[in-house]
Amino acid sequence: MISTVTTTVSTVVTTSAAGLVASIGVAAVVTLIASLSMSEILAGAGNRQTFFARNLDAVILPLLFVFSFIVSTKVWQILS
């Protein structure tokens, strides 16, 4: 009886953790797309907006690393 409850609880926790990781990945990709879009829009504007576009690189670079990690792990899962 106790082993059944323990197995069920660990399965639920694992499933919840996988869902949380997936939602964090989706949020990171959406933020990356929004940041890249804002950077391109602001780069075509005046001098002050160009300053903000350059500062968006501080947000874009780490998100690119996260995106490349997500893509590489998905490719790894498909190939293995």
C-alpha contacts under 8 A as a table, 3 or more apart, distances in Angstrom:
res1	aa1	res2	aa2	distance
1	M	4	T	5.27
1	M	5	V	6.50
2	I	5	V	5.19
2	I	6	T	6.13
3	S	6	T	5.03
3	S	7	T	6.04
4	T	7	T	5.16
4	T	8	T	6.13
5	V	8	T	5.11
5	V	9	V	6.08
6	T	9	V	5.17
6	T	10	S	6.11
7	T	10	S	5.22
7	T	11	T	6.15
8	T	11	T	5.14
8	T	12	V	6.24
9	V	12	V	5.14
9	V	13	V	6.18
10	S	13	V	5.10
10	S	14	T	6.07
11	T	14	T	5.13
11	T	15	T	6.13
12	V	15	T	5.16
12	V	16	S	6.09
13	V	16	S	5.07
13	V	17	A	6.08
14	T	17	A	5.12
14	T	18	A	6.22
15	T	18	A	5.17
15	T	19	G	6.28
16	S	19	G	5.12
16	S	20	L	6.21
17	A	20	L	5.03
17	A	21	V	6.20
18	A	21	V	5.18
18	A	22	A	6.20
19	G	22	A	5.10
19	G	23	S	6.20
20	L	23	S	5.17
20	L	24	I	6.23
21	V	24	I	5.14
21	V	25	G	6.24
22	A	25	G	5.06
22	A	26	V	6.27
23	S	26	V	5.04
23	S	27	A	6.15
24	I	27	A	5.05
24	I	28	A	6.16
25	G	28	A	5.08
25	G	29	V	6.28
25	G	67	F	7.98
25	G	70	I	7.31
26	V	29	V	5.20
26	V	30	V	6.16
27	A	30	V	5.17
27	A	31	T	6.07
28	A	31	T	5.11
28	A	32	L	6.11
28	A	63	L	6.53
28	A	66	V	7.38
28	A	67	F	7.48
29	V	32	L	4.98
29	V	33	I	6.23
29	V	63	L	7.47
29	V	67	F	6.49
30	V	33	I	5.16
30	V	34	A	6.18
31	T	34	A	5.08
31	T	35	S	5.99
31	T	63	L	7.87
32	L	35	S	5.11
32	L	36	L	6.08
32	L	60	I	6.21
32	L	63	L	5.82
32	L	64	L	7.21
33	I	36	L	5.23
33	I	37	S	6.13
34	A	37	S	5.10
34	A	38	M	6.13
35	S	38	M	5.11
35	S	39	S	6.02
35	S	56	L	6.86
35	S	59	V	7.40
35	S	60	I	6.43
36	L	39	S	5.07
36	L	40	E	6.27
36	L	60	I	6.95
37	S	40	E	5.27
37	S	41	I	6.21
38	M	41	I	5.09
38	M	42	L	5.96
38	M	53	A	7.34
39	S	42	L	5.23
39	S	43	A	5.94
39	S	52	F	7.84
39	S	53	A	4.63
39	S	54	R	7.48
39	S	56	L	6.39
40	E	43	A	5.13
40	E	44	G	6.73
40	E	53	A	7.36
41	I	44	G	5.73
41	I	45	A	7.00
42	L	45	A	5.21
42	L	46	G	7.83
42	L	49	Q	5.17
42	L	50	T	5.78
42	L	52	F	7.16
42	L	53	A	5.46
43	A	46	G	7.77
43	A	49	Q	6.65
43	A	50	T	4.85
43	A	53	A	5.63
43	A	54	R	7.98
44	G	50	T	7.36
45	A	49	Q	5.84
45	A	50	T	6.56
46	G	49	Q	5.47
46	G	50	T	6.25
47	N	50	T	5.05
47	N	51	F	6.49
48	R	51	F	5.22
48	R	52	F	6.77
49	Q	52	F	5.10
49	Q	53	A	6.22
50	T	53	A	4.88
50	T	54	R	6.27
51	F	54	R	5.29
51	F	55	N	6.41
52	F	55	N	5.01
52	F	56	L	6.32
53	A	56	L	5.20
53	A	57	D	7.27
54	R	57	D	5.66
55	N	58	A	5.84
55	N	59	V	7.80
56	L	59	V	5.29
56	L	60	I	6.21
57	D	60	I	4.82
57	D	61	L	5.88
58	A	61	L	5.95
58	A	62	P	7.33
59	V	62	P	6.16
59	V	63	L	6.58
60	I	63	L	5.16
60	I	64	L	6.10
61	L	64	L	5.11
61	L	65	F	6.56
62	P	65	F	5.09
62	P	66	V	6.39
63	L	66	V	4.96
63	L	67	F	6.06
64	L	67	F	4.97
64	L	68	S	6.08
65	F	68	S	5.17
65	F	69	F	6.15
66	V	69	F	5.07
66	V	70	I	6.19
67	F	70	I	5.09
67	F	71	V	6.19
68	S	71	V	5.11
68	S	72	S	6.01
69	F	72	S	5.14
69	F	73	T	6.12
70	I	73	T	5.30
70	I	74	K	6.21
71	V	74	K	5.15
71	V	75	V	6.17
72	S	75	V	5.10
72	S	76	W	6.02
73	T	76	W	4.89
73	T	77	Q	6.12
74	K	77	Q	5.07
74	K	78	I	6.31
75	V	78	I	5.10
75	V	79	L	6.16
76	W	79	L	5.20
76	W	80	S	6.10
77	Q	80	S	5.40
